[in-house]
Amino acid sequence: MLSAAMETALPPQPWMTAPATRAVIAALAAEGTAVRFVGGCVRDALLGRAIRDIDIATPDPPETVMALLRAAGLKAVPTGLAHGTVTAVAEHRPFEITTLRHDVETFGRHARVAFTDDWQADAARRDFTFNALSLEPGGRLHDYFGGRADLEAGRVRFVGEARRRIAEDYLRLLRFFRFHAHYGRGAPDAEALEAASDAAPELTRLSGERVRAELLRLLEAPDPVPVLRLMAERRILAAELPEAGDPETVARLLPLEGGPGEEGAPDPLLRLAAWLETDRDGAEAVAARLRLSKAEAGRLALLVAPPLSVSPALDVPALRAACHRVGAGAVGDLLRLSAARAGDVEGLAAALAVAAAWQPARFPIKGRDLAGLGAAPGPEMGRLLEELETLWIESDFALDRSALLDEARRRLADAARQNG
């Protein structure tokens, strides 16, 4: 273990010197307390990655933190006082501030903690060595467990004994794979992998929301496929996600993300759909198990079991008809999934261009138009509207209002003669 004296320096970063950050640091240090940046902002700064969230630790108890922030004119939100967490808001940006802690007792997802002024004790309760780093506002880095070396080596290693840390919180099992997908290189840490594999059956203890968050963040990695293969080999999700299929479909999907000729941002739900091998009922079961939102659940079901066939082999009118029925975005997703599953991208670029160029078309006939022609409201009018819309779509949206009304008159007249 490295001692606290083994410190290195990191040049000041723009996120450290931004006015909002300086305001929060100044407020917390107003009475002489030493505070540090912790967590992902430190880890990502060392790698030169973009900083999303800024977390700060302090020896002061949360009540003091609240008072210091308010005295400086900053908004203070008591987001988790029992666990020492306060959120400061400066220039509309949130900063999570946590009092130094050490675990008194751990049990599953929760722990009984005590506040402390010992930085190393606080670092020791964190999951991975590179998440235990802390950084003074002046740039001095504190590394108690060799986290910087692990980060540079692409090694995801638990602080302390892997089995014990996972048993304290089984979510760490999934976090190990998620962090390896984002930060790991080469073979995973052997001790951590064996501990995670042995504990995999315990994942069923976790809430669907927790599993969902980790899986989707894992799937956001630039290339999650090596980790998906590893998880399949070790049967990590055998009980929690038995619908998971061949990761190679995800591998073929990755270069297809985005629009024609451009690289797209990771789309974890699209990647999840590519990973699953199931039907609509199975997709709905996955959505329920992972507690997906209503919108996410609907999108997953559509991608896994679409209501119509979409592939790059469709001609332009059929692609435009699909765009009208399910939306151009969904058609683009389904085209990519089709190509990934088939392992064939022939015609994909042209088909995606059709979807990208689609402008939503409005069906020019309404029920009141049919009523004006003498149609009685009810099921018959509904069926006639559907038939007319089908004709309009099959014409590649060429039939105009006048032609559709003429067709409606003809059909109403035919129906009258048959009933006459």
WOCORBEL-V7825 format. One record per backbone hydrogen bond with DSSP energy under -1.0 kcal/mol. CO is the residue of the C=O (numbers start at 0). NH is the residue of the N-H. E is the energy in kcal/mol with one decimal. If there is no record, write none. Layout:
CO;NH;E, CO;NH;E
//
This chain:
2;5;-1.5, 4;6;-1.9, 7;140;-4.6, 12;16;-1.5, 17;21;-2.7, 18;22;-2.2, 19;23;-1.9, 20;24;-2.6, 21;25;-2.7, 22;26;-1.8, 23;27;-2.3, 24;28;-2.0, 26;29;-1.0, 28;31;-2.0, 35;56;-2.9, 36;134;-2.7, 38;42;-1.9, 39;43;-3.0, 40;44;-1.6, 41;45;-1.9, 43;48;-2.8, 53;95;-1.2, 54;37;-2.1, 55;97;-2.5, 56;35;-1.9, 57;99;-2.3, 60;64;-2.1, 61;65;-2.7, 62;66;-2.0, 63;67;-2.7, 64;68;-2.4, 65;69;-2.3, 66;70;-2.3, 67;71;-1.2, 68;73;-2.8, 69;72;-1.4, 74;88;-2.0, 76;78;-2.0, 76;86;-2.9, 79;82;-1.1, 79;84;-2.8, 80;83;-1.5, 83;98;-2.3, 84;79;-2.2, 85;96;-3.5, 86;76;-3.0, 87;94;-2.7, 88;74;-1.2, 89;92;-1.9, 92;89;-2.4, 94;87;-3.0, 95;55;-2.9, 96;85;-2.9, 97;57;-1.8, 99;115;-2.0, 101;113;-2.2, 104;111;-3.5, 106;109;-1.7, 109;106;-2.9, 111;103;-3.5, 111;104;-1.8, 113;101;-2.0, 117;121;-1.8, 118;122;-2.3, 119;123;-2.1, 122;125;-1.5, 126;158;-2.7, 127;130;-1.3, 128;131;-1.1, 133;141;-3.3, 134;36;-3.5, 135;138;-2.4, 138;9;-3.2, 139;135;-3.0, 140;7;-1.7, 141;133;-1.8, 143;1;-1.4, 145;149;-1.9, 146;150;-2.6, 147;151;-2.5, 148;152;-1.9, 149;154;-3.0, 153;184;-2.5, 156;128;-2.5, 160;164;-2.3, 161;165;-2.5, 162;166;-2.3, 163;167;-1.5, 168;171;-2.0, 169;172;-1.3, 170;174;-2.2, 171;175;-2.1, 172;176;-1.2, 173;177;-2.7, 174;178;-3.1, 175;179;-1.9, 176;180;-2.1, 177;181;-1.5, 178;182;-3.1, 179;183;-1.4, 188;192;-2.5, 189;193;-2.4, 190;194;-2.1, 191;195;-2.5, 192;196;-2.6, 193;197;-2.3, 194;198;-1.5, 198;201;-2.1, 199;202;-2.2, 200;203;-1.0, 201;204;-2.1, 202;205;-1.9, 206;210;-2.0, 207;211;-2.9, 208;212;-2.3, 209;213;-1.9, 210;214;-2.8, 211;215;-2.6, 212;216;-1.8, 213;217;-2.3, 214;218;-2.5, 217;220;-1.7, 223;227;-2.3, 224;228;-2.8, 225;229;-1.9, 226;230;-2.8, 227;231;-2.2, 228;232;-2.7, 229;233;-2.1, 230;235;-2.4, 236;240;-2.9, 240;243;-1.9, 242;276;-2.7, 245;248;-1.5, 246;250;-2.0, 247;251;-2.2, 248;252;-1.4, 249;253;-1.9, 252;255;-2.3, 253;256;-1.3, 256;263;-1.3, 258;261;-2.2, 266;270;-2.3, 267;271;-2.3, 268;272;-2.2, 269;273;-2.0, 270;274;-1.7, 271;275;-1.7, 274;244;-3.6, 278;282;-2.6, 279;283;-2.6, 280;284;-2.1, 281;285;-2.4, 282;286;-2.4, 283;287;-2.1, 284;288;-2.5, 285;289;-2.6, 286;291;-2.5, 292;296;-3.0, 293;297;-2.3, 294;298;-2.2, 295;299;-2.7, 296;300;-2.3, 297;301;-2.1, 298;302;-2.4, 299;303;-2.5, 300;304;-2.7, 310;313;-1.9, 314;318;-2.2, 315;319;-2.6, 316;320;-2.4, 317;321;-2.1, 318;322;-2.3, 319;323;-2.0, 320;324;-1.9, 321;325;-2.8, 322;326;-1.7, 326;330;-2.1, 327;331;-2.5, 328;332;-2.1, 329;333;-2.8, 330;334;-2.5, 331;335;-2.0, 332;336;-2.6, 333;337;-2.5, 334;338;-2.3, 335;339;-2.6, 336;340;-2.8, 337;341;-2.1, 338;342;-1.6, 338;343;-1.5, 344;347;-2.2, 346;350;-2.1, 347;351;-2.9, 348;352;-1.9, 349;353;-1.6, 350;354;-1.9, 351;355;-2.7, 352;356;-1.7, 365;369;-1.3, 366;370;-2.4, 367;371;-1.8, 369;374;-2.4, 370;373;-1.7, 377;381;-1.9, 378;382;-2.6, 379;383;-2.3, 380;384;-2.4, 381;385;-2.1, 382;386;-2.5, 383;387;-2.5, 384;388;-2.4, 385;389;-2.3, 386;390;-2.2, 387;391;-2.4, 388;392;-2.5, 389;393;-2.8, 390;394;-1.4, 391;396;-2.3, 392;395;-1.9, 399;403;-2.3, 400;404;-2.4, 401;405;-2.2, 402;406;-2.1, 403;407;-2.2, 404;408;-2.5, 405;409;-2.2, 406;410;-2.3, 407;411;-2.6, 408;412;-2.5, 409;413;-2.4, 410;414;-2.3, 411;415;-2.0, 412;416;-2.2, 413;417;-2.1, 414;418;-1.7
//
